[in-house]
């Protein structure tokens, strides 16, 4: 039986895979395993209201208080769980996934995602049918739901404070911002404007069916076009729940999480704020990141894919910065999870501190050509045991030698195997990746 929790909570097509019954039981589990006061946020998906109601009902059925933050970025819930002294937090979002999907992420009372062991206990609780009827409260012991109207303002003020306290602003910076019809429509533009930036926003409206559709951090064409149209210095794009950010410079060149991490880690080291002179990323990071950090005297720790594993390594090592190429970045001094807005602000201020444009600052890292192909499969976990796939990978590795690498991994959230190849030239990376992907598609 497949595990209920993936690398980033529980996800599925809303109302068929991620049902109200499951959401209700997860709401019950939040109280059973964390405590009575649970902060709940959501992104802009049409199914958000439905699942919010079910999760909140589960919390209240256990005698808990459901604090409803409404539409708000995931990192805001991680922050406000601590600020509002809640016992736990729940975010209803499927992040960068299409609109028909939704998800449920749980946070502990310090704003950290739950460890695997606790998720396993919750999974057993859900599989057993949730709380027994005879154990539920009645009468005035039943819980309540309360709105948290100041939630977005608290988060905006915090994000601004992470850079404003250093006496640096963004006055004169022209920003093109794509909020992807998602939760950052409530927060990012306001934070940037408070720091003096001149912000033009697209995809700020939403109808529940357009989140992430040909926009946001996974589709940079709209923000790239806006940068060209208005002559912006930088383009910023969030995914649906704004726990990640991707950017483009004034020429439209992509600035991914690897580039952001290189710039920010080097900036932290120069200021004596990089514990252990170490940064954290995943096995999917570009070889150019490790080279840029090595040249700056910074060690790179690499983990399994998933920001939870990056965070785990950061906490174990006492490190300050970690991230993923996809734009998930964690600045542990400022938040306990990936934070797209805080990441954008840290990067832009690092550029200001260096006296460099975004384009100039990004030159600190030279990206190795990399091809990533997502292959839809029936059983993503079968890829590791398939002989034909192993042979295809071995052939590519032998051809690449020390000038590249191959990585295959099943997605944590979708029925997909990711094939990644890096090489000295783009043609080699593309050729080897496609050859392996064809074998995966045929065999799995």
LUMDREN-609956 format. One record per atom (N, C-alpha, C): y, x, z. Coordinates in steps of 0.05 Angstrom, whole numbers, padded with zeros to 5 digits, always signed. Atoms other than C-alpha are relative to their C-alpha. Layout:
! residues N
YXZ ...
//
This chain:
! residues 444
-00024+00017+00000 +00000+00000+00000 +00025+00018+00000 -00024-00015+00002 +00068+00027-00019 +00017-00002+00025 -00017+00001-00024 +00116+00046+00037 +00024-00018-00005 -00023+00019+00002 +00170-00006+00050 +00026+00015-00004 -00024-00015+00001 +00224+00046+00060 -00002+00022-00021 -00002-00022+00018 +00244+00092+00003 +00017+00022+00011 -00016-00022-00010 +00289+00153+00007 +00027-00010+00010 -00026+00011-00008 +00349+00108+00019 -00002-00029+00008 +00003+00028-00010 +00326+00046+00056 -00019-00016-00016 +00017+00019+00014 +00292-00015+00029 +00015-00011-00025 -00013+00010+00024 +00307-00034-00043 -00019-00017-00017 +00016+00016+00019 +00284-00084-00096 +00018-00020-00013 -00015+00021+00013 +00306-00140-00141 +00004-00022+00021 -00007+00020-00021 +00342-00189-00095 -00012-00027-00006 +00011+00027+00000 +00307-00254-00079 -00028-00002-00011 +00028+00000+00009 +00241-00234-00112 -00016+00022+00014 +00012-00022-00015 +00225-00166-00082 +00013+00003+00028 -00015-00001-00025 +00279-00161-00029 +00008-00029+00007 -00003+00028-00006 +00273-00231-00001 +00016-00005+00025 -00014+00008-00025 +00311-00269+00052 -00018+00003+00024 +00019-00002-00022 +00249-00269+00095 -00002+00029+00009 +00001-00028-00006 +00245-00193+00091 +00026+00009+00014 -00026-00006-00011 +00319-00187+00105 +00003-00010+00029 +00000+00012-00027 +00312-00233+00166 -00015+00017+00019 +00017-00016-00017 +00256-00191+00194 +00013+00028+00005 -00014-00025-00005 +00296-00127+00184 +00023-00003+00019 -00021+00006-00019 +00354-00159+00221 -00012-00001+00028 +00013+00001-00026 +00306-00174+00278 -00008+00028+00009 +00008-00027-00007 +00280-00103+00275 +00023+00017+00010 -00024-00015-00008 +00350-00075+00282 +00005-00004+00030 -00004+00005-00029 +00357-00109+00350 -00024+00010+00016 +00024-00008-00015 +00285-00095+00371 -00001+00030+00005 +00003-00029-00002 +00290-00020+00358 +00026+00014+00006 -00025-00014-00004 +00364-00006+00366 +00018-00012+00022 -00017+00012-00020 +00401-00056+00410 +00013-00025-00010 -00010+00027+00004 +00439-00121+00413 +00024-00002-00019 -00025+00002+00016 +00504-00104+00375 -00004+00016-00026 +00006-00012+00027 +00494-00091+00300 +00023-00006-00019 -00021+00002+00020 +00549-00077+00250 -00011-00003-00028 +00012+00006+00027 +00535-00105+00180 +00022+00001-00021 -00018-00002+00023 +00570-00087+00115 -00016-00005-00026 +00014+00005+00026 +00555-00101+00042 +00018+00009-00023 -00016-00005+00023 +00577-00084-00028 +00006-00026-00015 -00010+00024+00014 +00600-00133-00082 -00021-00016-00015 +00021+00014+00015 +00533-00157-00109 -00001-00029+00007 +00002+00029-00004 +00523-00231-00118 -00019-00007+00022 +00020+00006-00020 +00462-00229-00073 +00009+00010+00028 -00009-00010-00026 +00503-00196-00017 +00004-00021+00021 -00005+00022-00019 +00524-00261+00015 -00027-00011+00011 +00027+00011-00007 +00452-00287+00015 -00014+00019+00020 +00015-00019-00017 +00422-00224+00045 +00016+00006+00026 -00016-00003-00025 +00480-00215+00095 -00006-00023+00019 +00006+00023-00017 +00466-00285+00121 -00028+00002+00012 +00027-00002-00010 +00392-00271+00127 -00002+00022+00021 +00000-00022-00019 +00402-00204+00162 +00014-00008+00026 -00015+00008-00023 +00454-00233+00209 -00016-00021+00016 +00017+00020-00013 +00407-00292+00224 -00022+00014+00016 +00020-00015-00015 +00353-00242+00243 +00011+00013+00025 -00013-00012-00024 +00400-00206+00290 +00005-00021+00021 -00007+00022-00019 +00423-00271+00322 -00025-00013+00012 +00025+00012-00010 +00352-00297+00329 -00012+00016+00023 +00009-00018-00022 +00339-00238+00376 +00020+00001+00023 -00020+00000-00021 +00400-00254+00418 +00022+00021-00005 -00020-00021+00005 +00442-00201+00384 +00026-00010-00011 -00026+00006+00012 +00514-00199+00360 +00001+00013-00027 -00003-00011+00027 +00523-00191+00285 +00030+00003-00006 -00028-00005+00007 +00590-00158+00271 +00002+00003-00030 -00001+00001+00029 +00608-00174+00199 +00025+00014-00011 -00022-00016+00011 +00651-00121+00165 +00007-00009-00028 -00005+00010+00027 +00646-00156+00097 -00004+00022-00021 +00002-00020+00022 +00654-00116+00032 +00013+00026+00009 -00010-00026-00011 +00661-00043+00053 -00019+00022-00009 +00018-00022+00008 +00634+00025+00032 -00021+00007+00022 +00021-00009-00018 +00569+00050+00063 +00010+00020+00021 -00008-00019-00021 +00602+00110+00097 +00019-00012+00021 -00017+00013-00020 +00651+00063+00132 -00017-00011+00022 +00018+00011-00021 +00593+00030+00168 -00010+00023+00017 +00010-00023-00016 +00565+00098+00188 +00021+00009+00020 -00022-00008-00018 +00633+00116+00217 +00005-00021+00022 -00009+00021-00019 +00649+00049+00250 -00021-00007+00020 +00021+00003-00021 +00582+00044+00285 +00007+00016+00025 -00008-00017-00023 +00607+00101+00328 +00027-00010+00011 -00027+00008-00009 +00680+00079+00331 +00000-00026+00016 +00000+00026-00014 +00663+00009+00353 -00023-00002+00020 +00021-00002-00021 +00606+00031+00400 -00022-00021-00005 +00022+00018+00006 +00553-00010+00364 -00027+00014+00005 +00026-00011-00004 +00479-00002+00375 -00013+00009-00026 +00011-00008+00026 +00464+00004+00301 +00017-00013-00022 -00014+00011+00023 +00489-00012+00232 -00019-00006-00023 +00015+00008+00024 +00462-00045+00169 +00019-00002-00024 -00015+00002+00025 +00488-00037+00098 -00017-00014-00020 +00015+00015+00021 +00467-00087+00045 +00012+00010-00027 -00009-00012+00025 +00473-00048-00020 -00023+00014-00013 +00020-00016+00015 +00431-00017-00075 +00015+00023-00014 -00014-00024+00009 +00482+00039-00086 +00006-00001-00030 -00006-00002+00028 +00482+00059-00159 -00017-00017-00018 +00019+00016+00016 +00427+00011-00181 +00013-00024-00013 -00012+00023+00014 +00439-00048-00228 +00005-00024+00018 -00009+00022-00017 +00469-00113-00202 -00022-00018+00011 +00022+00018-00009 +00403-00151-00196 -00015+00012+00024 +00013-00012-00023 +00378-00101-00145 +00018-00002+00025 -00015-00004-00024 +00399-00098-00073 -00017+00016+00020 +00015-00016-00019 +00379-00058-00012 +00010-00004+00028 -00008+00001-00028 +00382-00053+00063 -00004+00028+00012 +00001-00026-00013 +00399+00012+00098 +00006-00004+00030 -00005+00002-00029 +00396+00020+00174 +00010+00026+00010 -00011-00024-00013 +00437+00068+00216 -00003-00003+00030 +00002+00000-00029 +00430+00088+00288 +00028-00002+00013 -00025+00004-00013 +00485+00085+00340 +00020+00023-00003 -00017-00023+00007 +00513+00152+00317 +00007+00001-00030 -00006+00001+00029 +00517+00131+00244 -00019+00016-00017 +00020-00015+00016 +00455+00170+00222 -00021-00019-00010 +00022+00016+00010 +00401+00141+00178 -00025+00005+00018 +00022-00001-00018 +00337+00127+00216 -00021+00020-00009 +00021-00018+00008 +00282+00180+00218 -00025-00015-00010 +00024+00013+00011 +00216+00167+00183 -00017-00013+00021 +00017+00011-00021 +00180+00155+00248 +00009-00028+00009 -00010+00026-00008 +00226+00098+00268 -00003-00020-00023 +00004+00018+00023 +00223+00069+00197 -00029-00010-00001 +00028+00008-00001 +00147+00069+00204 -00005-00022+00021 +00003+00021-00021 +00152+00029+00268 +00012-00026-00009 -00012+00024+00010 +00199-00020+00236 -00017-00013-00022 +00018+00011+00020 +00152-00027+00177 -00024-00014+00012 +00022+00014-00014 +00095-00044+00224 +00009-00026+00012 -00011+00025-00012 +00139-00095+00259 +00003-00021-00021 -00003+00019+00022 +00156-00128+00192 -00027-00010-00010 +00026+00008+00010 +00084-00127+00169 -00014-00019+00019 +00012+00018-00020 +00064-00162+00233 +00013-00027+00002 -00013+00026+00001 +00111-00219+00217 +00026-00002+00016 -00024+00000-00016 +00171-00198+00259 -00005-00009+00028 +00003+00008-00028 +00184-00224+00329 -00015-00026+00002 +00015+00024-00005 +00137-00276+00356 +00018-00022+00010 -00018+00022-00007 +00168-00345+00365 +00002-00004+00030 -00001+00003-00029 +00150-00347+00438 +00017+00021+00014 -00017-00022-00012 +00190-00283+00450 +00030-00003-00007 -00028+00003+00008 +00255-00309+00419 +00016-00015+00021 -00017+00014-00019 +00314-00331+00461 +00007-00028-00009 -00008+00028+00006 +00339-00403+00464 +00025-00006+00015 -00024+00009-00014 +00400-00441+00486 +00023+00020-00002 -00023-00018+00002 +00460-00398+00504 -00007+00029-00002 +00009-00028+00004 +00418-00335+00496 -00001+00008-00029 +00000-00005+00029 +00419-00342+00420 +00026+00016-00007 -00023-00017+00007 +00465-00291+00387 +00021-00013-00017 -00023+00010+00016 +00531-00299+00349 +00007+00020-00021 -00011-00017+00020 +00565-00271+00288 +00031+00000+00002 -00029-00003-00003 +00636-00244+00292 +00011+00018-00023 -00011-00017+00021 +00681-00217+00236 +00014+00024+00011 -00015-00024-00007 +00710-00147+00239 +00022+00004-00021 -00020+00001+00021 +00774-00158+00200 +00014+00027-00005 -00014-00026+00002 +00802-00088+00213 -00017+00022-00011 +00019-00021+00007 +00741-00051+00187 +00009+00018-00022 -00009-00018+00022 +00769-00026+00121 +00024+00017+00007 -00024-00016-00009 +00835-00005+00152 -00008+00023+00018 +00009-00022-00017 +00799+00036+00205 -00012+00022-00016 +00013-00021+00017 +00759+00072+00151 +00021+00015-00016 -00021-00013+00016 +00820+00085+00107 +00016+00020+00017 -00016-00018-00018 +00859+00114+00166 -00016+00025+00007 +00017-00023-00006 +00800+00159+00183 -00001+00019-00023 +00002-00017+00024 +00792+00184+00112 +00025+00016-00005 -00026-00014+00004 +00866+00201+00106 +00004+00021+00021 -00004-00019-00022 +00865+00236+00174 -00015+00026-00004 +00016-00024+00004 +00812+00285+00150 +00015+00022-00015 -00016-00020+00014 +00864+00319+00106 +00029+00000+00009 -00029+00002-00008 +00932+00294+00130 +00006+00016+00025 -00004-00016-00024 +00922+00328+00197 +00005+00029-00006 -00003-00028+00007 +00923+00394+00160 +00028+00005-00013 -00026-00002+00011 +00993+00380+00134 +00002+00003-00030 +00001-00002+00029 +00973+00377+00061 -00002-00029-00011 +00002+00027+00012 +00985+00316+00017 -00006+00004-00030 +00007+00000+00029 +00972+00297-00056 +00024-00009-00016 -00024+00008+00014 +01044+00284-00076 +00001+00012-00028 -00002-00009+00028 +01053+00288-00151 -00025+00001-00015 +00026+00000+00013 +00979+00285-00166 -00005-00027-00014 +00005+00024+00015 +00963+00235-00221 -00030-00005-00002 +00028+00006-00004 +00896+00202-00208 -00008-00024-00016 +00013+00023+00012 +00853+00157-00252 -00025-00006+00017 +00021+00008-00019 +00805+00118-00208 -00016-00023-00010 +00018+00021+00008 +00744+00078-00228 -00017-00008+00024 +00015+00009-00024 +00716+00038-00169 -00025-00016-00007 +00026+00010+00008 +00659+00010-00210 -00006-00028+00007 +00004+00028-00009 +00669-00063-00190 -00015+00000+00027 +00015-00002-00024 +00642-00040-00123 +00017+00000+00025 -00013+00002-00027 +00659-00033-00049 +00025+00017+00003 -00024-00017-00003 +00710+00022-00058 +00025-00013-00011 -00024+00014+00008 +00757-00029-00089 +00017-00007+00025 -00014+00007-00025 +00776-00042-00016 +00014+00023+00013 -00007-00023-00017 +00791+00029+00005 +00012+00024-00015 -00006-00026+00011 +00798+00088-00043 +00029+00003-00010 -00027-00002+00011 +00863+00073-00080 +00021+00001+00022 -00019+00001-00022 +00899+00057-00015 +00001+00027+00014 +00001-00027-00013 +00876+00123+00017 +00015+00021-00016 -00013-00020+00018 +00898+00164-00043 +00030-00004+00000 -00029+00006+00000 +00966+00129-00045 +00013+00008+00026 -00012-00008-00025 +00978+00142+00028 +00005+00030+00002 -00003-00029+00001 +00971+00216+00013 +00020+00008-00022 -00020-00006+00020 +01023+00211-00042 -00008+00001-00029 +00010-00001+00028 +00979+00208-00104 +00010-00025-00016 -00007+00022+00019 +01000+00166-00164 -00026-00009-00012 +00027+00010+00006 +00938+00123-00174 +00000-00023-00020 +00005+00022+00019 +00917+00080-00234 -00030-00007+00003 +00027+00009-00007 +00855+00038-00219 -00012-00017-00023 +00014+00018+00018 +00804+00007-00266 -00025-00011+00014 +00025+00013-00010 +00744-00039-00252 +00003-00007+00030 -00006+00007-00028 +00777-00062-00187 -00008-00028+00007 +00009+00028-00004 +00757-00135-00197 -00030+00000+00002 +00030+00003-00001 +00686-00160-00186 -00008-00029+00000 +00011+00027-00001 +00644-00222-00197 -00028-00001+00011 +00026-00001-00012 +00580-00199-00165 -00022+00008-00020 +00020-00006+00021 +00545-00186-00232 +00007+00025-00016 -00010-00023+00017 +00585-00126-00258 +00000+00026+00014 +00000-00025-00015 +00576-00073-00204 -00017+00021-00014 +00013-00023+00013 +00558-00006-00236 -00006-00004-00029 +00007+00005+00028 +00552-00037-00305 +00019+00015-00019 -00015-00017+00019 +00576+00016-00355 +00026+00010+00013 -00024-00010-00014 +00625+00042-00303 -00008+00015+00025 +00005-00013-00025 +00631+00081-00239 -00012+00028-00004 +00009-00028-00001 +00598+00148-00221 -00023+00006-00019 +00022-00005+00018 +00538+00139-00267 +00008-00004-00030 -00010+00004+00028 +00580+00122-00329 +00030+00009+00000 -00027-00011-00002 +00641+00167-00334 +00018-00005-00024 -00016+00005+00024 +00665+00144-00402 +00026-00015+00006 -00025+00014-00005 +00715+00093-00375 +00022+00017+00015 -00020-00016-00015 +00748+00141-00325 +00010+00023-00017 -00008-00021+00018 +00748+00196-00377 +00021-00010-00020 -00019+00012+00019 +00784+00150-00426 +00027-00006+00014 -00024+00005-00015 +00834+00130-00372 +00016+00026+00005 -00013-00026-00004 +00849+00203-00357 +00016+00008-00025 -00013-00007+00025 +00865+00215-00430 +00024-00019-00005 -00021+00020+00006 +00906+00151-00435 +00026+00004+00016 -00023-00002-00017 +00952+00164-00376 +00008+00029+00006 -00006-00028-00006 +00951+00240-00375 -00004+00007+00029 +00005-00005-00029 +00919+00243-00306 -00009+00029+00004 +00009-00027-00008 +00905+00308-00269 -00030+00000+00007 +00028+00003-00008 +00837+00282-00246 -00009-00029-00003 +00012+00026+00000 +00791+00224-00255 -00022-00002+00022 +00019+00004-00022 +00750+00197-00196 -00016-00025-00004 +00017+00023+00004 +00691+00150-00201 -00020-00003+00023 +00019+00005-00021 +00650+00118-00146 -00023-00017-00010 +00022+00019+00005 +00583+00083-00147 +00005-00025+00017 -00005+00026-00012 +00574+00013-00119 +00007-00001+00029 -00006+00001-00029 +00576+00029-00045 +00016+00024+00008 -00019-00022-00005 +00620+00091-00051 -00010+00021+00019 +00010-00023-00016 +00574+00139-00016 -00002+00025-00017 +00000-00023+00018 +00580+00185-00076 +00026-00001-00017 -00024-00001+00018 +00635+00208-00123 -00006+00020-00022 +00000-00019+00022 +00637+00241-00191 +00029+00001-00011 -00027-00003+00010 +00700+00268-00223 +00001+00013-00027 -00005-00015+00025 +00729+00294-00288 +00028+00013+00003 -00026-00013-00001 +00786+00342-00298 +00019-00011-00022 -00020+00011+00019 +00848+00332-00342 -00010+00000-00028 +00011-00001+00027 +00808+00350-00404 -00025-00018-00003 +00023+00017+00001 +00752+00302-00386 -00026+00014+00006 +00025-00014-00007 +00702+00355-00365 -00011-00010+00027 +00013+00011-00024 +00652+00330-00314 +00000+00019+00023 +00001-00016-00025 +00657+00354-00242 -00020-00015+00018 +00021+00013-00016 +00592+00337-00207 -00001+00011+00028 +00003-00008-00028 +00568+00347-00136 -00004+00029+00004 +00004-00028-00002 +00547+00418-00149 +00027+00015-00001 -00026-00013+00003 +00617+00438-00171 +00017-00005+00025 -00015+00007-00024 +00649+00401-00113 -00009+00016+00024 +00010-00015-00023 +00603+00435-00064 +00008+00029-00002 -00008-00028+00004 +00618+00504-00093 +00029+00004+00009 -00028-00002-00006 +00693+00493-00088 +00005-00003+00030 -00006+00006-00028 +00692+00463-00019 -00014+00020+00020 +00013-00019-00018 +00641+00511+00012 +00015+00027+00000 -00016-00025+00002 +00681+00571-00013 +00026-00003+00015 -00025+00006-00015 +00745+00539+00015 -00005+00001+00030 +00007+00000-00029 +00711+00528+00083 -00005+00029+00009 +00005-00027-00008 +00687+00600+00084 +00026+00017+00003 -00025-00015-00001 +00756+00628+00069 +00016-00007+00026 -00015+00009-00024 +00783+00588+00128 -00016+00004+00026 +00016-00005-00023 +00727+00610+00175 -00013-00025+00012 +00010+00025-00009 +00699+00540+00179 -00027-00007-00012 +00027+00005+00012 +00630+00549+00147 -00021+00013+00018 +00020-00010-00019 +00578+00557+00202 -00023+00014-00014 +00023-00015+00012 +00526+00610+00185 +00005+00009-00028 -00005-00006+00029 +00561+00621+00118 -00021-00013-00018 +00022+00014+00013 +00511+00569+00093 +00008-00027-00009 -00003+00027+00010 +00513+00507+00050 -00028-00011-00006 +00026+00013+00004 +00456+00457+00037 +00002-00017-00025 +00003+00018+00023 +00434+00424-00028 -00029-00006-00003 +00028+00008+00005 +00369+00399-00059 -00011+00017-00022 +00013-00015+00021 +00319+00428-00107 +00010-00009-00028 -00011+00009+00026 +00355+00388-00162 +00027+00013-00006 -00026-00012+00005 +00419+00429-00156 -00002+00019-00023 -00001-00019+00022 +00440+00471-00215 -00001+00029+00009 +00002-00028-00007 +00424+00545-00214 +00028+00012+00003 -00028-00010-00002 +00499+00556-00224 +00011-00002+00028 -00010+00003-00028 +00512+00531-00153 -00009+00023+00017 +00010-00022-00016 +00467+00582-00121 +00013+00027-00008 -00013-00024+00009 +00498+00637-00163 +00029+00002+00009 -00027+00000-00009 +00569+00616-00147 +00002+00006+00030 +00000-00004-00029 +00554+00613-00072 -00009+00028+00007 +00009-00028-00005 +00516+00679-00074 +00022+00020-00004 -00022-00018+00006 +00575+00713-00106 +00022-00001+00021 -00020+00003-00021 +00619+00686-00050 -00010+00007+00028 +00012-00008-00026 +00572+00711+00004 -00010-00024+00016 +00009+00024-00013 +00545+00642+00020 -00029-00005-00006 +00028+00007+00004 +00472+00625+00030 -00003-00029-00006 +00006+00028+00007 +00443+00562+00000 -00027-00008+00009 +00025+00012-00009 +00389+00522+00035 -00006-00024-00018 +00007+00022+00018 +00351+00475-00012 -00022-00017+00013 +00018+00019-00013 +00314+00413+00010 -00013-00018-00021 +00010+00022+00018 +00274+00355-00020 +00024-00017-00008 -00022+00017+00010 +00316+00306-00060 +00004-00024+00019 -00008+00022-00018 +00353+00254-00018 +00019+00010+00020 -00021-00009-00019 +00415+00259+00024 -00010+00000+00029 +00011+00000-00027 +00373+00244+00086 -00012+00028+00006 +00012-00026-00004 +00337+00311+00076 +00021+00022+00001 -00023-00018-00002 +00402+00347+00064 +00012-00001+00028 -00011+00003-00027 +00429+00318+00128 -00018+00011+00022 +00019-00011-00019 +00366+00336+00166 +00003+00030+00002 -00003-00029+00000 +00374+00409+00145 +00026+00008+00012 -00027-00006-00011 +00448+00408+00163 -00001-00002+00030 +00000+00004-00029 +00435+00381+00233 -00018+00021+00013 +00018-00020-00012 +00377+00429+00246 +00014+00027+00000 -00012-00026+00002 +00418+00489+00223 +00029+00002+00011 -00028+00001-00009 +00486+00467+00249 +00020+00006-00022 -00017-00006+00023 +00516+00470+00179 +00020-00022-00005 -00022+00019+00002 +00580+00436+00158 +00001-00015-00026 -00003+00013+00027 +00571+00419+00084 -00027+00000-00014 +00024+00002+00015 +00514+00394+00042 +00003-00022-00021 -00004+00021+00020 +00505+00351-00020 -00021+00001-00021 +00017+00002+00023 +00471+00332-00084 +00017+00000-00025 -00013-00001+00026 +00488+00341-00157 +00011-00028-00007 -00008+00027+00007 +00494+00265-00162 +00026-00009+00012 -00026+00007-00012 +00557+00266-00120 -00002-00009+00029 +00003+00004-00029 +00528+00252-00051 +00009+00025+00014 -00008-00024-00015 +00566+00300-00006 +00004-00008+00029 -00003+00004-00029 +00564+00305+00070 +00017+00022+00012 -00017-00018-00015 +00620+00337+00109 -00004-00009+00029 +00009+00010-00026 +00589+00332+00178 +00022-00001+00021 -00022+00002-00018 +00654+00344+00214 +00014-00028-00002 -00015+00024+00006 +00681+00280+00183 -00016-00026-00001 +00017+00023+00000 +00622+00233+00175 -00029+00008+00001 +00029-00005-00005 +00547+00227+00186 -00017-00006-00025 +00015+00007+00024 +00528+00207+00115 +00017+00007-00024 -00016-00005+00024 +00550+00216+00043 +00024-00018-00001 -00025+00015-00001 +00622+00194+00036 +00017+00007-00025 -00014-00006+00025 +00653+00189-00034 +00030+00004+00003 -00029-00003-00004 +00725+00180-00011 +00007+00026+00014 -00005-00025-00014 +00724+00236+00040 -00005+00024-00017 +00007-00022+00018 +00690+00281-00011 +00023+00005-00020 -00022-00003+00020 +00744+00268-00063 +00025+00012+00013 -00024-00011-00014 +00799+00282-00012 -00004+00029+00007 +00005-00028-00007 +00767+00346+00012 +00002+00018-00024 -00001-00016+00025 +00759+00371-00059 +00028+00003-00010 -00027-00001+00011 +00829+00354-00081 +00018+00017+00018 -00016-00016-00018 +00860+00386-00019 -00009+00030-00002 +00009-00028+00004 +00817+00449-00030 +00013+00011-00025 -00014-00009+00024 +00846+00453-00100 +00030+00006+00006 -00029-00004-00007 +00917+00445-00071 +00003+00026+00017 -00001-00023-00017 +00903+00498-00019 -00002+00026-00016 +00004-00024+00017 +00881+00547-00073 +00022+00003-00020 -00022-00001+00019 +00943+00531-00114 -00010-00003-00029 +00013+00003+00026 +00897+00511-00172 -00001-00029-00009 +00006+00026+00011 +00890+00452-00218 -00030-00006+00004 +00029+00007-00002 +00824+00414-00215 -00016+00016-00020 +00014-00015+00021 +00803+00447-00280 -00003+00029+00008 +00001-00029-00008 +00820+00517-00254 -00019+00004+00023 +00017-00003-00024 +00785+00506-00187 -00029-00001-00007 +00028+00004+00008 +00721+00483-00221 -00012+00024-00013 +00011-00023+00014 +00714+00549-00258 -00015+00019+00019 +00014-00017-00018 +00686+00580-00195 -00030-00001-00005 +00029+00003+00006 +00618+00555-00219 -00005-00003-00029 +00008+00003+00028 +00586+00565-00287 -00027-00014+00000 +00024+00018+00000 +00535+00510-00299 -00021+00010-00020 +00022-00005+00018 +00467+00528-00328 -00006-00026-00015 +00007+00024+00015 +00448+00479-00384 -00024-00013+00013 +00021+00015-00015 +00405+00425-00352 -00005-00026-00014 +00007+00026+00012 +00368+00366-00382 -00016-00015+00021 +00014+00018-00019 +00346+00308-00338 -00008-00025-00015 +00010+00024+00014 +00302+00253-00368 -00015-00017+00021 +00014+00020-00017 +00281+00191-00329 -00021-00014-00017 +00022+00013+00015 +00213+00165-00352 -00011-00023+00017 +00011+00023-00014 +00193+00095-00331 -00030+00001-00002 +00029-00002-00001 +00120+00094-00309 -00012-00022+00017 +00013+00021-00016 +00069+00047-00279 -00005+00010+00028 +00006-00011-00027 +00051+00093-00221 +00013+00028+00002 -00015-00025-00001 +00103+00146-00206 -00013+00021+00017 +00012-00020-00018 +00060+00179-00152 -00024+00014-00013 +00023-00012+00014 +00004+00195-00203 +00007+00026-00015 -00008-00022+00017 +00045+00248-00238 -00010+00027+00009 +00008-00026-00011 +00026+00305-00192 -00029+00007-00005 +00028-00005+00003 -00048+00297-00203 -00010-00001-00028 +00009+00002+00027 -00049+00291-00278 -00002+00027-00014 +00005-00026+00012 -00079+00351-00314 +00017+00006-00024 -00016-00004+00025 -00042+00341-00380 +00029+00006+00007 -00028-00005-00008 +00025+00338-00344 +00002+00028+00012 +00000-00027-00012 +00008+00401-00304 +00000+00021-00022 +00001-00019+00022 -00009+00437-00369 +00027+00002-00015 -00026+00000+00014 +00057+00416-00402 +00021+00014+00017 -00019-00014-00018 +00096+00440-00341 -00005+00030-00001 +00007-00028-00001 +00059+00506-00339 +00009+00014-00026 -00008-00012+00026 +00072+00518-00414 +00030+00004-00001 -00029-00002+00000 +00147+00505-00405 +00009+00023+00019 -00008-00021-00020 +00151+00551-00343 -00006+00028-00012 +00007-00026+00012 +00115+00607-00381 +00021+00008-00021 -00020-00006+00021 +00164+00601-00439 +00027+00007+00011 -00027-00005-00012 +00226+00600-00394 +00001+00025+00016 +00000-00024-00016 +00205+00657-00349 +00021-00003+00023 -00020-00001-00021 +00261+00677-00300 +00026-00013-00008 -00025+00010+00009 +00315+00645-00342 +00003-00030+00002 -00001+00029-00002 +00301+00573-00324 -00020-00010+00021 +00019+00012-00018 +00260+00525-00283 -00006-00029-00008 +00009+00027+00006 +00222+00459-00287 -00004-00014+00027 +00005+00016-00025 +00222+00404-00234 -00007-00028-00008 +00008+00028+00003 +00184+00338-00235 -00001-00013+00027 +00002+00014-00025 +00191+00287-00181 +00002-00030-00005 -00003+00029+00002 +00182+00212-00171 +00026-00009+00013 -00024+00011-00012 +00245+00172-00157 -00007-00013+00027 +00005+00014-00025 +00251+00147-00086 +00007-00029+00000 -00009+00028+00000 +00281+00081-00107 -00007-00016-00024 +00006+00014+00025 +00257+00064-00177 -00027+00009-00011 +00026-00007+00011 +00191+00064-00217 +00004+00021-00022 -00009-00020+00019 +00213+00128-00251 -00010+00028+00009 +00004-00029-00004 +00191+00201-00257 +00023+00015-00012 -00022-00015+00010 +00249+00249-00264 -00010+00028-00010 +00007-00026+00011 +00238+00309-00310 +00025+00016-00003 -00024-00017+00001 +00289+00365-00301 -00008+00028-00009 +00004-00028+00010 +00292+00430-00340 +00027+00014-00002 -00024-00017+00003 +00344+00485-00335 -00009+00024-00017 +00006-00022+00017 +00348+00541-00385 +00025+00015-00007 -00024-00016+00007 +00394+00596-00411 +00016-00014-00022 -00015+00014+00020 +00413+00552-00470 -00008-00030+00000 +00004+00029-00001 +00419+00476-00477 -00024-00009-00017 +00021+00008+00019 +00371+00473-00536 -00028+00003+00013 +00026-00005-00014 +00314+00503-00495 -00005-00020+00022 +00004+00019-00022 +00326+00458-00436 -00007-00028-00011 +00005+00026+00013 +00327+00396-00481 -00028-00001-00011 +00026-00001+00014 +00265+00417-00520 -00023-00002+00020 +00022-00001-00020 +00222+00432-00459 -00001-00026+00016 +00000+00025-00015 +00245+00370-00421 -00012-00023-00016 +00011+00022+00016 +00229+00324-00479 -00030+00002-00004 +00029-00004+00003 +00161+00355-00489 -00015-00009+00024 +00013+00008-00025 +00143+00344-00416 +00002-00030+00003 -00004+00029-00003 +00173+00274-00415 -00019-00016-00018 +00018+00014+00018 +00131+00254-00475 -00029-00001+00012 +00026-00001-00013 +00068+00276-00438 -00001-00019+00024 -00001+00019-00023 +00089+00238-00375 -00002-00029-00010 -00001+00028+00010 +00103+00175-00415 -00027-00008-00011 +00026+00007+00012 +00036+00179-00451 -00022-00001+00022 +00022-00003-00019 -00007+00197-00390 +00002-00017+00025 -00003+00013-00027 +00023+00160-00330 +00004-00030-00004 
//
